[in-house]
Amino acid sequence: MSEKITFVSSADHKYFPLLREWVESIRTFPQSKGMDICIMNAGMTPEQIEELRPLVTTIKDAEWPCPIPAYKIRGREY
């Protein structure tokens, strides 16, 4: 049985340059052609998302997995 390799990461607009560098470091190698890269959008700009789209398999908006009280979130998105 062949295993499928998937890389998963997340970033907001501030960490986008690091995420882009990480994706490019994976895609540099020909072995990455059959590998998936999935990104959770935690606040990237629409322009940043469009820049990543050709390089990755999936981009999904990150969401809180359960209800969290506002006093714990303190205005943060993620």
C-alpha positions, 0 to 999 in steps of 0.5 A: 500500500502506498502512503499519501504524504500531506503537509499542513500549516497555518498563517495570518497576514503577518506570518505569510512570508514564512509560510510562503518560504516553507511552501517553496522549500517543499516544492523545490524538490521533485519528490513533492509533486505527489504530496499535498500541502493544505493551509489553514487561513488564519487571517491572510489577505485575499492577495496572499491567498491567491498567491498561494493557490497554485502552490498548494492543494487546499486553503481553508479558513480556520475556525474555532473547533468549539464555542470559547468564551469571549473573555478567553479569546480577548479579541484574537481571531486564532 
